[in-house]
Amino acid sequence: MMKRFVVICSVLFISSSLLAVVNLDHSTGLFRIPVAGNQGKGQFTFDVRYMVSYFDFEDSFPTTLYYYDTTTVGGITVIDTTIVDSTIHTGDAIVSMTIPFGMSYCITDHDEIGLGWVYYYDAVLTQSIHIRPDNPGYIDNDSLGHYPYFGRANVVSSGIGDLTLFYKRTFDFNEKFSMGALAEIIVPTGSEREENFPARTEPDTLRQSDENIERDGGVFRDFRQGFGGGISLMGTMKPTQESPIAFTGLLGYRYHGYSEHQILNLGLGTQFKGKYFEPYVELSGDFYLNDDSIANPFRVTPGIRFTSLPGLFLDIAYDFRLTENNQENVESYGTYPDWQASIGFGWTHDFMPPKPKLATIAGTVIDADTKLPIPGAILSFSDTLIPNITTDEFGIWMVSGIEAPIDLIVEADAEGYLGSDPIPMILYPGDLIEDITIALNEQIIQGSIKGIVYELGAQGDITPIVATLNISGDTTAVLPTNEFGEFEIILSPGSYSIEASVPGYIAQSKDYSLAQDQILTTEFHLLKERAEIVFHNINFEVNKSDILPESYPILDQVAAILRDNPSVRIEIQGHTDSDGSRSYNQSLSEARANSVRSYLLNTEGISPDRLIARGYGEDRLAISPERSAEDKRFNRRVEFHVLEN
């Protein structure tokens, strides 16, 4: 019954416990094997474990567990040392519970110190009450009475063990291999084990098997190991720098002053570092160098460590014995069991958080067409606190000391250039990116050409007309004017030709050279096909063909029309009134038509092939008969007739 109760309590204790991030010695490591490394400068860790083992004895064997009793009969106190049960019997069991707890601190990335204490609980559990046939003693005295000794009580012991102090130093040989040394000092703080048990106070009664005899300092192990210490060497290796798998080997020596045991510790372990958990397995053994009576324990220990919660670690491990059972007292472990379960938790706090690993980015800003560097370009970094920077004379830029990880968007701009497209980036600690090339397209400041298309009337008057504009050059397009003949065309700097056309009219084309941010104004005067343009105010000297100066602007207008329509040929017609003889009027009209032609040729530079001069005298009177001086003035005119396009 007692066995079952203790086992149930042990299981419940295990299921309610948490774990440590460090190893059994409280330094950074697996279960028993410390690794050649630590958790980083400033890391403080507190950890506690709960370990339990339980097993039955298969054979009876003698022990050093002595029992004595005192009885008082007839006023006489008798110390009975003949009632001795010094045998562990088949079916008896041992329960061993260990609760180590401690703390460690990483002074540097290579130096770690710490301390550990331990709480022990031992119990030897007997079978149910029975008369043991091998019981060597019983009460058989006429004066004291006669009764046998039935069974033996459970023997239990609990208390604090010794204090252990340690220092570990690691050395990094390269990115894949490290070595370390760990020194320990054992300070005796545990209770010494009693050689005898306290006396029973109730005489003439049977000792029941579910009664407990309390004993200080341990039952099958010594809670006090005595002043001592040890040193361990370990090496840790990874296949590659980024590998999540690591292998660690251990070679150690310990001395326990209480028993004077010298122990060689060997171990080999491997672990896999995942994002939220770290499974591991290790082989370890303790070899007693100066005591051949002890079966050297050797074990395999699989385990898993959970690291999903920040600052908290949960660890579960299980020992399997690989060697024969040990029937001798073994300090700090007791009779070596078939198995031992362990669970624990650890809390870690960083008192010296490492400075964030910084990232650096750099690059060049160039002209997209010429590939030449652009000095003075401005780099901006959206959604960050990084200030804008400017490229140097070689178009180079660099930003260092960026706290990562960070999401940012890089953009570049420069005077006379269009801004770059956003470049999204994710920087991680330690990133060094130096090949960011940003090409900028030259910014084109557009100009415009605006104007009106007119119909040129027979009297030289102009009327807006809806027309179609055909643009050619650096940009080609066909655009209509609005209902008022107006237009405005936004164009990049360059050379253009614009032709205005209306069905039934002679198309007119003009050339333009447009600069950045320039606004050009223009007009188109379209002539109807076979059009006639009549000017009555081209004045001459009386009875002569000399053109008066006030008529020059009119002729300049005619020249402009001709220049705007380079494909047009015209006939210059001279007309007179009916005064004078017909022959005189004919000669005068011809002379005046030739005077106009000469002016257009010599003054305006119009090609002679485009000009024909003819006089019609009084043959084509516009008003006939002439009844007034105004009628005569109206008949004295010069007409321009479009011959062909």
C-alpha positions in Angstrom: 0.0 0.0 0.0 2.8 2.4 0.9 4.7 1.6 -2.2 1.7 2.4 -4.4 1.0 5.6 -2.5 4.6 6.9 -3.0 4.6 6.0 -6.7 1.3 7.8 -7.3 2.6 10.9 -5.4 5.7 10.8 -7.6 3.8 10.7 -10.8 1.6 13.5 -9.7 4.6 15.6 -8.8 6.1 15.0 -12.2 3.0 15.9 -14.0 2.7 19.2 -12.2 6.4 20.3 -12.6 8.1 22.4 -15.2 11.9 22.5 -16.4 15.3 24.0 -16.9 17.2 25.5 -19.8 20.5 24.4 -18.4 21.9 20.9 -17.6 21.9 19.0 -14.3 24.9 20.9 -13.1 23.1 24.2 -13.9 25.5 25.3 -16.6 24.4 25.6 -20.3 24.1 22.1 -21.7 22.1 19.0 -22.4 21.0 16.8 -19.4 24.3 15.8 -17.7 26.6 17.0 -20.4 27.6 20.7 -20.5 28.2 22.2 -23.9 31.2 24.3 -24.9 29.3 27.5 -24.9 26.8 29.6 -23.0 23.6 31.6 -23.6 25.3 34.9 -24.1 26.7 37.7 -22.0 24.3 39.0 -19.3 22.0 35.9 -19.3 20.8 34.9 -15.9 19.0 31.5 -15.4 17.2 29.9 -12.5 16.3 26.3 -12.9 14.7 23.5 -10.9 14.2 19.8 -11.7 12.3 16.9 -10.3 13.7 13.4 -10.7 12.3 10.2 -9.5 13.2 6.5 -9.7 11.5 3.4 -8.3 12.4 -0.3 -8.5 11.9 -3.6 -6.7 14.8 -5.7 -5.5 15.1 -9.1 -7.2 17.3 -10.7 -4.6 17.9 -10.6 -0.9 21.2 -9.1 0.2 22.8 -7.9 3.4 22.9 -4.2 4.2 24.3 -1.9 6.9 20.8 -0.9 8.1 20.8 -1.7 11.8 17.7 -1.6 14.0 17.7 -1.5 17.8 14.9 -1.3 20.2 14.3 -0.7 23.9 11.6 -2.1 26.1 10.8 -1.6 29.8 9.4 -4.6 31.7 9.0 -4.5 35.5 10.7 -1.2 35.7 13.8 -2.6 33.9 14.9 -1.0 30.6 16.3 -3.5 28.1 18.3 -2.4 25.0 17.7 -5.2 22.7 20.3 -5.5 19.9 19.4 -9.0 19.0 16.3 -7.9 17.2 18.1 -7.2 13.9 16.8 -7.3 10.4 19.9 -6.5 8.3 18.6 -7.9 5.1 16.9 -6.3 2.1 14.4 -8.9 1.0 13.0 -9.9 -2.4 10.0 -7.7 -3.0 11.3 -4.7 -1.0 11.5 -1.5 -3.1 13.4 1.8 -3.1 12.0 5.1 -4.1 14.5 7.9 -4.8 13.5 11.5 -5.5 15.9 14.3 -6.2 15.1 18.0 -6.7 18.2 19.9 -7.8 17.8 23.7 -8.2 20.3 26.4 -9.0 21.2 29.5 -11.0 23.9 30.6 -13.4 25.1 33.9 -14.9 27.0 34.5 -18.1 29.7 37.1 -17.3 30.8 37.2 -20.9 30.0 35.2 -24.1 32.7 32.7 -22.9 32.5 32.8 -19.1 29.7 31.4 -16.9 29.4 31.0 -13.1 26.7 29.4 -11.0 25.7 27.4 -8.0 23.4 24.5 -7.3 21.8 22.9 -4.4 19.7 19.8 -4.1 16.9 18.3 -2.0 16.9 14.5 -1.5 14.2 12.0 -0.5 15.0 8.3 0.0 12.6 5.5 1.0 12.9 1.7 1.5 9.5 0.2 1.3 8.8 -3.2 2.8 6.3 -5.8 1.7 3.1 -6.4 3.6 3.4 -7.8 7.2 4.8 -11.3 7.3 7.0 -13.5 9.4 10.3 -13.5 7.6 11.8 -17.0 7.8 15.3 -15.5 7.8 14.6 -13.2 10.7 17.5 -14.0 13.0 16.0 -12.7 16.2 12.9 -12.7 18.4 12.1 -12.0 22.1 12.4 -15.3 24.1 12.9 -14.4 27.7 10.9 -15.6 30.8 11.1 -12.2 32.4 10.5 -10.1 29.2 7.9 -12.2 27.4 7.7 -14.2 24.3 6.8 -12.7 20.8 8.3 -12.9 17.4 9.4 -9.9 15.3 7.1 -9.4 12.4 8.6 -7.6 9.4 10.4 -4.3 9.3 9.1 -0.7 9.0 9.6 1.5 6.0 12.8 3.6 6.3 12.7 7.1 4.9 15.1 10.0 4.8 14.9 13.5 3.4 17.0 16.7 3.5 19.3 19.2 1.8 22.4 18.1 0.1 25.7 19.8 -0.5 26.2 23.2 -2.3 28.1 23.1 -5.6 29.8 26.2 -7.1 31.1 26.1 -10.7 32.9 28.2 -13.3 32.9 27.4 -17.0 35.2 28.9 -19.7 34.8 28.2 -23.4 37.0 28.8 -26.4 35.9 29.2 -30.0 38.4 27.7 -32.4 36.2 28.5 -35.4 32.6 28.8 -36.4 32.0 25.1 -36.1 34.1 23.9 -33.2 34.4 25.1 -29.5 36.0 23.7 -26.4 35.4 24.4 -22.8 36.5 23.6 -19.2 34.2 23.5 -16.1 35.6 23.6 -12.6 33.4 22.6 -9.6 33.8 23.0 -5.8 31.5 21.0 -3.4 30.8 22.7 -0.1 29.4 20.3 2.5 26.0 21.5 3.7 24.1 18.2 3.8 23.3 16.1 6.9 25.6 13.2 7.7 23.9 9.8 7.5 23.0 8.1 10.8 24.4 4.6 11.4 21.5 3.5 13.7 17.8 4.3 13.8 15.9 5.9 16.7 14.4 3.6 19.3 10.9 2.4 19.3 8.9 3.8 22.2 6.0 1.4 22.3 7.1 -2.0 23.8 5.3 -5.2 23.4 3.8 -4.2 20.1 4.5 -5.4 16.6 6.2 -3.1 14.2 3.9 -2.7 11.2 5.2 -2.6 7.7 3.4 0.7 6.9 5.1 2.5 9.7 8.1 4.8 8.8 11.4 5.0 10.5 13.0 8.4 9.9 16.7 8.7 9.4 19.0 11.7 8.7 21.4 11.9 5.8 20.0 9.3 3.4 19.2 5.7 3.2 20.9 4.3 0.1 23.0 7.4 -0.6 24.8 10.0 1.3 23.2 13.4 1.3 26.6 14.8 2.3 29.3 14.1 -0.3 31.9 16.1 1.7 34.3 18.7 0.6 35.4 18.0 -3.0 35.2 19.1 -6.5 36.1 18.3 -10.1 37.0 19.5 -13.5 35.4 18.6 -16.8 36.6 19.2 -20.4 34.1 19.3 -23.2 34.1 19.9 -27.0 31.1 20.9 -29.2 31.1 20.6 -32.9 28.6 21.5 -35.7 28.8 20.1 -39.3 28.3 23.7 -40.6 27.9 27.1 -39.1 24.2 27.2 -39.9 23.5 23.6 -39.0 20.9 23.0 -36.2 22.6 19.8 -35.1 25.5 19.9 -32.6 27.6 17.1 -31.0 29.3 17.4 -27.6 31.8 15.1 -25.9 32.7 15.2 -22.1 35.6 14.0 -20.1 35.5 14.8 -16.3 36.9 13.9 -12.9 35.3 14.3 -9.5 36.4 13.7 -5.9 34.0 13.2 -3.1 35.6 13.9 0.3 33.1 12.0 2.5 33.5 8.6 0.7 36.9 9.5 -0.8 35.6 8.3 -4.2 37.4 9.3 -7.3 35.0 9.3 -10.3 35.7 9.5 -14.0 32.8 11.0 -16.0 32.4 10.3 -19.7 29.7 11.5 -22.0 28.6 12.0 -25.6 25.5 13.8 -26.7 23.8 15.4 -29.7 21.0 17.9 -30.0 18.8 19.4 -32.7 17.9 23.1 -32.3 14.5 23.7 -33.6 12.4 26.9 -33.5 10.2 25.9 -30.6 11.9 22.7 -29.2 15.3 21.0 -28.9 15.4 17.2 -28.8 18.6 15.6 -27.6 20.1 12.3 -26.6 23.2 11.5 -24.6 25.3 8.6 -23.3 26.9 9.1 -20.0 28.7 7.0 -17.4 30.4 7.3 -14.0 33.5 5.1 -13.4 34.7 4.7 -9.8 38.4 4.6 -10.0 39.2 3.5 -6.5 36.3 1.2 -5.6 35.9 -2.1 -7.5 32.8 -3.1 -5.5 30.6 -0.6 -7.3 29.0 -1.4 -10.6 29.9 1.6 -12.7 26.6 3.1 -13.9 26.2 3.8 -17.6 23.0 5.2 -19.1 21.3 6.5 -22.2 19.2 9.6 -21.8 16.8 10.9 -24.4 15.1 14.3 -23.8 13.4 17.2 -25.3 13.5 20.9 -24.4 10.7 23.3 -25.3 11.5 26.9 -25.9 8.3 28.4 -27.4 7.7 30.8 -24.5 10.1 33.8 -24.2 12.3 33.4 -21.2 10.8 30.1 -20.1 12.1 26.6 -20.9 10.6 23.2 -20.3 12.7 20.0 -20.3 11.8 16.4 -20.0 14.4 13.6 -19.9 14.4 9.9 -19.1 17.3 7.6 -18.0 17.7 4.0 -19.2 20.3 1.9 -17.4 22.6 0.0 -19.8 24.8 -1.8 -17.2 24.1 -4.2 -14.3 22.3 -3.1 -11.2 24.4 -1.7 -8.4 23.8 -3.1 -5.0 26.2 -0.8 -3.2 25.8 2.6 -1.7 26.5 5.2 -4.4 26.7 8.8 -3.4 24.2 11.2 -5.0 22.5 8.4 -6.9 21.8 5.6 -4.6 21.4 2.0 -5.8 21.4 2.5 -9.5 17.9 2.0 -10.8 16.5 0.7 -14.1 15.1 4.1 -15.0 14.8 7.6 -13.8 12.4 10.3 -15.0 13.2 14.0 -14.9 11.2 17.1 -15.6 12.0 20.7 -14.8 11.7 24.3 -15.8 13.9 27.3 -16.1 13.5 31.0 -16.3 16.0 33.2 -18.1 16.5 36.9 -18.0 18.9 39.0 -20.0 20.5 41.7 -17.8 22.7 42.9 -20.6 20.8 42.6 -23.9 23.2 42.5 -26.7 23.4 45.5 -28.9 21.4 44.8 -32.0 23.4 43.6 -35.0 23.2 46.4 -37.4 22.8 46.3 -41.2 24.4 48.3 -44.0 23.1 49.2 -47.4 24.9 51.0 -50.2 24.8 51.6 -53.9 25.0 54.0 -56.8 22.6 56.3 -58.6 23.1 56.6 -62.4 21.5 58.1 -65.5 19.3 55.5 -67.1 20.5 56.5 -70.6 24.1 57.4 -70.3 24.9 55.1 -67.3 26.9 57.9 -65.8 26.7 58.5 -62.0 24.4 61.3 -60.7 26.0 63.3 -57.9 23.7 65.1 -55.5 20.9 62.6 -55.8 18.7 62.3 -52.7 17.9 58.9 -51.2 14.9 58.5 -48.9 13.7 55.6 -46.8 10.0 55.5 -46.3 8.4 54.5 -43.0 11.7 54.6 -41.1 13.6 57.0 -39.0 16.6 56.9 -41.4 17.3 60.4 -42.6 17.7 61.3 -46.3 21.2 61.1 -47.7 22.9 62.6 -50.8 25.1 60.8 -53.3 28.7 61.9 -53.5 30.5 63.1 -56.6 30.7 59.6 -57.9 27.0 58.9 -57.4 27.7 56.6 -54.4 25.6 56.4 -51.3 25.7 54.3 -48.1 23.7 53.9 -44.9 25.2 52.0 -42.0 24.1 51.3 -38.5 20.6 50.3 -39.4 18.8 48.4 -36.6 17.5 45.2 -38.0 15.3 43.4 -38.8 13.5 46.2 -40.6 11.2 46.7 -43.6 12.0 49.8 -45.7 11.4 51.3 -49.1 14.3 53.0 -50.9 13.6 55.8 -53.3 15.9 58.1 -55.2 15.4 61.5 -56.8 17.6 64.1 -58.4 17.1 67.5 -60.0 16.3 67.2 -63.7 15.3 63.5 -63.3 12.1 61.6 -62.6 12.0 59.9 -59.2 12.8 56.2 -59.1 10.3 53.4 -58.5 10.1 52.4 -54.9 12.4 49.5 -54.0 11.0 47.4 -51.0 13.7 45.7 -48.9 13.8 43.6 -45.7 17.1 43.9 -43.8 18.2 41.4 -41.3 20.9 41.7 -38.5 24.3 41.8 -40.0 23.2 42.3 -43.6 25.7 44.1 -45.8 24.2 45.0 -49.2 26.4 47.1 -51.4 25.2 46.5 -54.9 22.0 48.6 -55.1 22.0 50.4 -58.4 19.2 52.9 -59.0 18.8 54.3 -62.6 16.9 57.6 -63.0 15.3 58.8 -66.2 15.9 62.3 -67.2 12.9 64.5 -66.4 11.4 66.2 -69.5 9.7 69.5 -68.8 7.1 69.7 -71.5 6.1 72.8 -73.5 3.0 73.6 -75.4 1.9 75.0 -78.8 -1.5 76.7 -78.9 -3.3 78.7 -81.4 -6.4 79.2 -83.6 -7.2 78.0 -87.1 -9.0 80.7 -89.3 -10.6 80.7 -92.6 -9.2 83.5 -94.8 -12.1 85.3 -96.4 -12.3 87.0 -99.8 -11.7 90.4 -98.3 -8.7 89.3 -96.2 -10.9 88.9 -93.2 -10.5 85.8 -90.9 -13.1 83.6 -89.2 -12.4 80.7 -86.8 -13.0 77.3 -88.3 -13.0 73.8 -86.9 -9.9 71.9 -88.3 -7.9 68.8 -87.9 -4.3 69.0 -86.7 -1.8 66.5 -87.8 1.3 66.6 -85.6 4.6 65.0 -86.8 8.1 65.0 -85.4 9.3 63.7 -82.0 5.6 62.9 -81.3 2.9 62.1 -83.8 -0.8 62.6 -83.3 -4.0 63.7 -85.0 -6.1 66.1 -83.0 -9.2 68.3 -83.7 -9.6 71.9 -82.6 -12.5 72.9 -80.5 -15.6 74.5 -82.0 -13.9 77.9 -82.0 -10.9 76.6 -83.9 -8.7 76.8 -80.8 -6.1 74.2 -79.8 -3.4 73.6 -77.3 -0.9 70.7 -77.6 1.3 69.7 -74.7 4.6 68.3 -76.2 8.0 67.3 -75.0 10.8 69.6 -76.2 11.7 68.9 -79.8 11.0 69.7 -83.5 7.5 69.4 -84.8 5.4 70.0 -87.9 1.7 70.8 -87.5 -0.6 70.7 -90.5 -4.1 72.2 -90.2 -6.6 70.9 -92.7 -10.3 71.4 -93.5 -12.1 69.7 -96.3 -12.4 72.1 -99.3 -9.5 74.2 -98.0 -5.8 74.3 -98.8 -4.0 72.5 -95.9 -1.5 74.7 -94.2 1.7 73.3 -92.5 4.1 75.0 -90.1 7.3 73.9 -88.4 8.1 74.6 -84.7 11.1 74.0 -82.4 9.8 73.7 -78.9 12.0 74.1 -75.8 11.4 72.9 -72.2 8.6 74.9 -70.4 8.1 77.0 -73.6 4.7 78.1 -74.8 4.4 78.9 -78.5 1.4 80.7 -80.0 0.5 80.4 -83.7 -2.4 80.9 -86.2 -3.4 79.1 -89.3 -5.2 81.0 -92.1 -6.7 78.5 -94.5 -7.6 79.4 -98.0 -10.5 77.8 -99.9 -9.5 75.9 -102.9 -9.6 78.4 -106.0 -10.2 81.2 -103.5 -10.2 84.9 -104.4 -8.8 87.6 -102.1 -9.6 91.1 -103.0 -7.9 94.2 -101.5 -9.4 97.6 -102.3 -7.0 99.6 -100.2 -3.8 98.9 -102.0 -3.1 102.4 -103.1 -0.9 103.8 -105.9 0.4 107.2 -107.0 -2.3 108.9 -109.2 -2.1 107.6 -112.7 1.0 105.7 -111.8 2.0 102.2 -110.7 4.0 103.3 -107.7 2.7 101.6 -104.5 2.1 104.0 -101.7 3.8 103.0 -98.4 0.5 102.7 -96.5 -0.2 99.7 -98.6 2.9 97.8 -97.6 1.2 96.1 -94.6 -1.5 94.7 -96.8 1.1 93.2 -99.2 3.1 91.9 -96.2 -0.1 90.1 -95.2 -0.3 88.6 -98.7 3.3 87.5 -98.4 2.6 85.8 -95.1 -0.3 83.9 -96.6 2.0 82.7 -99.4 4.7 81.7 -96.9 2.1 79.8 -94.9 1.0 78.0 -98.0 4.2 77.2 -99.9 2.4 75.1 -102.5 0.0 77.8 -103.6 0.5 79.7 -106.8 -1.5 82.9 -107.3 -2.5 85.3 -110.0 -2.2 89.0 -109.2 -4.9 90.8 -111.0 -5.0 94.6 -111.5 -8.3 96.4 -112.1 -9.3 100.0 -112.9 -12.5 102.1 -113.1 -13.9 103.2 -116.4 -12.4 106.7 -116.4 -10.0 107.2 -119.3 -9.5 105.2 -122.4 -9.7 101.4 -122.4 -6.1 101.0 -123.6 -4.8 103.4 -120.9 -6.7 101.5 -118.2 -5.3 98.2 -119.6 -1.7 99.4 -119.4 -2.2 101.0 -116.0 -3.7 97.8 -114.5 -0.9 95.6 -115.9 1.7 98.0 -114.5 0.2 98.0 -111.1 -0.1 94.2 -111.0 3.5 93.9 -111.9 4.4 96.4 -109.2 2.7 94.2 -106.6 4.5 91.2 -108.0 7.8 93.0 -107.8 7.2 93.9 -104.2 6.4 90.3 -103.3 9.5 89.1 -105.2 12.0 91.7 -104.1 10.8 92.7 -100.7 9.2 89.5 -99.3 11.3 87.0 -101.2 8.4 85.0 -102.7 9.5 82.7 -105.5 8.7 84.1 -109.0 7.3 80.7 -110.0 4.4 81.3 -107.6 3.4 84.7 -108.9 1.7 85.7 -112.1 0.8 89.4 -112.8 -2.1 90.3 -115.2 -4.0 93.5 -115.8 -7.6 93.5 -116.8 -8.2 97.3 -117.1 -11.9 98.1 -117.0 -13.0 94.8 -118.4 -14.0 93.3 -115.1 -15.8 96.0 -113.2 -17.0 94.9 -109.9 -19.8 97.6 -110.0 -21.3 98.5 -113.3 -22.5 101.0 -114.3 -20.5 103.3 -112.0 -22.9 105.9 -110.5 -20.7 107.5 -107.9 -17.1 108.1 -106.9 -17.4 105.3 -104.4 -18.3 102.9 -107.1 -15.2 104.0 -109.0 -13.1 103.6 -105.9 -14.4 100.1 -105.4 -13.6 99.1 -109.0 -10.0 100.2 -108.5 -8.6 97.1 -106.8 -6.0 94.3 -106.8 -7.2 90.7 -106.6 -5.2 87.6 -105.7 -6.6 84.4 -107.2 -5.4 81.0 -106.1 -4.5 79.0 -109.2 -3.6 75.6 -107.7 -2.5 73.8 -104.6 
